[in-house]
Amino acid sequence: MKSNAFELDQLLDLARWKKLQDELARLTNMAIITVDYKGNPITEHSMCCPFCQSVRANPQLSKYCQICDSRGGLEAVRSQKPFIYMCHFNIIDIAIPITVDDKYLGAIMAGQIRLDGSAALDSFEHLLSSQKNAIAQQHLNMHKAEYDAIPTIPYEKLLQGTQTLFELSNYIVETAVSKAQLINAYETFYASTHQATDTITPQKLIPNETGHYLKVNRSGRVNIGDSALLPALQYIAENRGQLITQTQMAELCHLSPSYFSRLFTQEMGCNFSQYIATQKIAWAKELLENSDDSIEKISENLGFSSAAYFIKVFKKYEGITPFLYRKYHEKVNH
């Protein structure tokens, strides 16, 4: 995948992601916001504490927050793992990178917590200090009650919550990227194949009100109820797993092989082998979409000599392997 070929705000259903973010914030007791690879927020804060809200609303103090966020995010990108640090007010914050194939897509910025006890504080880097800043000290004194109300959690719970957020967020994004890549690959292969070749539309036989059969193709409905080919077409439809030859079908229709071949191409718009192949591929697509049968089982049920040959024929007509075709439909339907 090319760097930043997929962006978080395009990959994710942001409304659903925000609900998940809110729930994770509640469970971990940490404020959370999601940013893209440029550091721009793509969600609103979940559980942003009143003290931090007041600090970020202060033009003279918010620049300290921005510096801490930037440095924390850069360190997380560099190490490609969560980076826990202390901000300028000695509040614990966390930068959790979201990466796919070693490409940085964005981050979850979490924290706004204090540790339950100070024994482990020395293990976290103090990125910036505002203790000597008179405005910061004045702000802290004015909002002391809000500062004291910042959630506190034990050291072990902090580490566990951080690792959970890291693994869960990256799993969700990797799944979203895989889905986007799969759909893109299918659409690209399918479009290029159908532009490069004159794909034969599988024929369908349906009875009309008189009981005669109608052939449905690109030119519309064509009545073949009285066609000499009807015994062969019915036999093919009822014997999907058989290895059917043109000679057999000519005999079934009481026609010479050469005349059967000419008549078949004239009435069906394709030769006999193309018709058999497109019918089997159409049946294969139905099985791939509606059953859990393995590729080998489908190949066997449709009379292919081997799974490898089935895959080759399927890719020739659909521009994609049976496995990828099934995965594509699983992704778009769930």
N, C-alpha and C positions, 0 to 999 in steps of 0.2 A: 504494500500500500504506500502511495506517495505521501510525503509529509503533508499533514493537514488537508489531505484530499477529502476527508470527512470532518465536519465541524460539529461540536457537541450540540449546538442549538438546532442543527439540521438533522442529526441522528436521533435525538431524543424527543419523545413526546413530553414537552416541558411541563405541561399541566400535571401529568401523571408523575413525572420526576419530582416536581415540587411537593406533591402529596407524600411521596416516599421520603423526601428530604425532611419534611415536617415530622414524620413519624420517627425517623432516625434521630432527629434532634431531641425528640421527647424521650426516646429510649436511652440515649447516651447522656442526656442532660447537658448537651453542648449546643452552642449556636453553630449554624451551618449555612454556608452560601457556596454556590457553584460558579466558577469562572471559566472562560474559554482560554485558549493557549496564549492569548494576548494579555490575559489578566482582567478582561472585562467581565463583569457579572452577567450571567445569563439567567439567574434566578434572584428572587428577593431573599433576604435573610430569613432563616427559621430560628425563632427563639433568641433574637439579638437582645442582649440584656440591657436594661435601662441605662446603666453606667456607660457602656460602650456606645450606645446611641447618642448620649450627651457629648461624649468625647469626639465622635465622628462628626457631630453637628457643629463643633467649634472649629472655625477655619484655621486657627493658630495651632490646634492640637491634632487635627485630622491628618496633617502632613506626616506626623510621627507614625500614625497608623498605616499610612500608605507606604512609608519606607519599610516598616516591619513586614507588611504583606508582601512587598516586592522581594525583599531579601529572603523571606521564608519560602516563597514560591520558587525562586531561583535555586535555592539549596535543594528543594524537593525534586526539581527537574534534573539537577546535576546528579543526584544520588539515585533517582528513580525509585524512591521509597519515601514514606511519610517522614516529615521533619517537624519535630516538636520543639518549640522555643518559647521564650518569655518576651512579651511586648514591653513597651516603655513604662507601663504601669504595673509590671510584674504579674501580668495576667498570662495564663498559658494559652497559646494558640498553636494550631497544627495546619500544615500545608500537606495535603494528600494528593499526589500526582495521579492523573489518569492517562495511562499510556497504552498504546496498541502497537505491537511489533516494534517496540522501542521508539515509537513516535509519540511525542507529547501532544495531547489533545486539550488538556485543561486541568483543572484541579478542584478539589473540595477544600475550602478553607473553613476549618472548624475550630472550636475552642470556647474562648470567653469563659474560662473556668479557673478556679484556683485549686491547688492540691490540698487534700485533707492532711495537714502536717507539712513541714518544710524540709524533711530529711532528704527528699529526692530532688529538690530544686537545683542543686549543683550539677545534676546530670543534663540539664537543659541549657542551651545557649541563650544568653541575654543579649538580644540584638541591639537594643537601644535603651537609653535611660533618660527619663525626664525629671529625675529627682531634684536636679539643680535648677529646673525651669520654674520660675516663680508663678507663671500662669498655670502650669500643670499642678503645682502644689495647691494653689488657690482653688482650682477646679476640684481636686481631690477632697479638700476640706469641705467644700460646698456640697459635694455629692457623696459624703462618707457613708451615709446609710445605703445608698445604691451600690457602692463599692463592696460594702460588707455583705450585701445580699447576693453577690455573684456566687453561683453554684460552686460547691467544693466536692471533689470526688477523690477516692483513694488512688494511689499511684498505679496499682495493678489494673484497676478499672479503666484508667486513662489509656494504658497500653493496649488493653483488650479492645476498647471501643475504637481506638485508632486503627488497629489491624483489621477489625470488622469492616469499618468504613472503606479502607483501602481495597480489601478483597471484593467486597460487594459492589462497589462503584465500578471497579475495573471489569468485573464479570459482566455487569449489565451493559457497559459500553462496548466490550468486546462482542457480546451477543448482537448488539445493534449494528456494529460494523460488519459482522459476518452476514447479517441479513441484508444490509445495503449492498455489500459486495456480491452476494449471491443473486439478488435481483438484477443488479447491474450486469453481471456476467451473463445471466440468462437472456436479458433483453438485448444485449450486444450481440451474443452468438445467434440468437433467434433472428434478429433483424438482418444481420449480415448474411446469414444462410438463405433467408427467403428473398433477399435482394439479388443474390448471386445465382440462384437456381430457380427454375420454374417449378415450384413445388406442386405436386399433384394433390388436389383436394380429395380426401377419402370419399368414396361413393356411399350413399345410403339408399336403402330400399324401403319404401313405406307403401302400404296398401292405400288405395283411394276408396271412395265410397262404393265403387263397383266391385272391389276386391282385387282389381288388377294392381300390379306393382308399378310404382313410379320411381324412377332414378332421379336423385337430387344431386346436381353438380353445378359448376359455375355458370352454366347457361340456363339454370332453372330446372323445373320438373320436366322429365321426359318419360312418356309412357312406354314401358318395356314389358307390359303385361303379356304381350303376344310374342315377345322376342324369343328366338331360338336359344338365347344365352341364359334364360331364366333358370333352368335346372342347375347350371354351373354356379350361378350367383347364389342360389339358395343353398347349394351344397357347401360352398365356401363359407357362408355366414354361419352354418350349423356345425362346421367341423374346424374350429379355429386352431386346434392343436395338430392337425394333420399336415403332412408334407404333400401338397397338392401340385400336380404337374399340369401343364397345358394339354398334353396328350390325353391324360385321364379325363379332363373336362370336355375335350372335343368328342371323345367317345361317349361320354354321358349325354351330350347334346346331339349325338348322331350326326356329327359333322366331321369333315376331314380336318386335320390339324392346320393346314394352310388357310382354309376358309374360315375356320374358327378364329384364327389369329387376326385375319383381316377384319372380320365382323366385330370382334371384341374391341379392337382399337377404334373402329368407326363408331360404335355405339357408346363405349365407356370413356372415350377421350384419352385413353392411355393404353399401353400394352399390358399383356397379362401379368408379367412379372412385377411391373410397377403397381398394378392394382393389388396384387397379393401383399406386396411390401407395405403399401400405404394403409391397407386394411389392418394388417397385423400391428403396425405402429399405432394406429388409432385405438385398437383394443389394448395395446400395452399401456398407453397413456391413461385409459380408464382404470386399469389395474393399479398403476402407480399412484393414482390419485385416491382410489377408493378401497384399496386393500393394503394389508401389511405383508403381502407375499414378497419374498426375496427376489432379487434380480434373476437369480438362477432359476427359481420356481416359475417366474413369469416367462422366462425364455423357454423353459421346458413345456409349459402349458400352451404356448403359442407355436410350438413345433419348430423352433430354431435349432440348428445342429449343435450350437454351443452358446453359452452366455456371452463369450467374447464376440461371436458373430452377431448376436442380438444387439450388443452395445454398439458395434460398428454400424449396423443398419440404422439403429435408432438415431445415432449422432448424424448420420448422413442426411436424414430427413428432417430432424428437429434442430440440428446444430448444437446439441448439448447431450451429455450422457444421461441414461435413465436415472442414475443416482442423483445427479444435480437437478434434473427435472422434478423428481419427487421432493427433494429438499426445498426447492423453490416454492412448490405448492404448499408444503407444510408451513413455510415461513409466512406466506401471504395470507394464509387462511387461519392463522393463530396469532 
